Amino acid sequence: MIGIRGATTIDRDTSEEIEKATVELMKEIMLRNDLKKEKIVSVLFSATEDVRSAYPGRFLRDAMDFSDVAILHFQEMYVTESLNLCIRVLIHYDDCFKPHHVYLHAAKKLRPDLGS
């Protein structure tokens, strides 16, 4: 079992922005790692305290048909110097390989060592 991390940011706290960013991030992670949906064990989302309009995991169920995957959502506590409007993800995957972690948009600042 491996963990694949990623993060992205949104411009505004709206349901539409959260859906767009969540789907974009998950598709990019799945593409870069050649993931098969049936091998995803669970998906854990966290979001900064200013992301309140919707839970990112909801869009996996609706837009990407992740109905058989355990999806959890956590709200991060407020940290004065944190990145605003940020959505993070940790995917537990039933396989062993060196994963490609994905950080999009302003979230690239979180892990510049991982490149694009």
N, C-alpha and C positions, 0 to 999 in steps of 0.2 A: 504494500500500500504506500502510495506517495501523496504528498500534498502539493498542490499547485496554487500559487498566490497571484493575485492581481488587484488592481485598483484603478479607479477612474474618478473624474470629477464632473460635476454638472454646473451649468451657468446659473440656473434658477431652481428653486425647490418647487417643482411642479411634477405631477404624476407623469406627464408626457416626457419631460426631461429625464426622469429616473428610469422610465421604461427604455427610452432610446439608449441611454448610457449603459444600462444593465445588459441589454441584448447585444450591443456592440462589444462590450467587454467579454461576455461569455462566448460569443462567436469567435472572437479573436483568440481567446485562450484555447478553444476547441480546435481551431484551425492550426495554430502554431504547434500544438502538441499532438495533433491527429487523434483526438479523443473520440471514443465511442460512448454514446450516451448510456448504454447498458452497463458500462463499467464504472460509471460515476456512482459512488456510494453515498456521498452527502455533499451538500453545498452550504457553507456558512458565510453569511453576509454580515458586515458591520457597516454602520454609516455614522458620520459625525452628527453631533446633536442638532445641527441645522438642516438635516435631511429628514423631513417629517411628513411629506405629502403622501408617501406610499412606501410599502416594503418592497425592496428590489426582488426578493424571491417570488413575489406574486407574478412577476412578468415571465419568470422561467416556466411557471405552470401554464400561464395563458398563451404567451407568444411562442414558446419553444417546446411545449408539451413535455415538461419534466414531471409528469404526474406520478411516476414511480420512484422519485428520488427524494430523500429526506432533505428538506430545505429549512434552515434556521436563520433568524435575523437577530442581531444584537445592536443596541444603540450605544454608541461610544459616549463616554463622559466628556464634558467640555474641558479642553486644554487651551490655554491662551495662545500658544504659538502653533497650534495645529493647522493643517490644511483645511480650508472650509469646503463645504459641499462635496465631501469625499465619500465614495462607496468602495469598500474593500471586499474581497472574496477569498475564501480558502476552499478549494475543491479537494475532497478525498477521493482518490482514484485507485481502483483495484488493478495495479500493474506496477512494474518497476522499470524506470528509465529516468534519465536526467531531464527534469521538466524545464520548460521555457516559461518563466513567470512573465506576466504582462502588466505593464503600467502605462496607462493612456493619459493624454492631455496633461493637466497640471500635476497629476499624480506621479508623473515621471520624477518629480523632485523627491519623492519618498525613497526611491531606490535608484539613484543615478548609476550605481555600480552594475546594474543589470542591463543597461543599454536599452535599446528600443526593441 
